[in-house]
């Protein structure tokens, strides 16, 4: 299965919203209790207004 994704986000210390988008590639399998995801891979195609390197570094501390 392939689906498009759109993910708006705001980091806790950020003042602006960022967003990324792309495709999800998912392998589904049928089990006795219904459909289950076997594998999920996200393919990011674009990123709008990415957080600054300084902001990303401050979150790792």
Secondary structure as GFF3:
##gff-version 3
##sequence-region A 1 61
A	DSSP	beta_strand	2	9	.	.	.	ID=ss1
A	DSSP	beta_strand	18	31	.	.	.	ID=ss2
A	DSSP	beta_strand	34	48	.	.	.	ID=ss3
A	DSSP	alpha_helix	53	60	.	.	.	ID=ss4
###
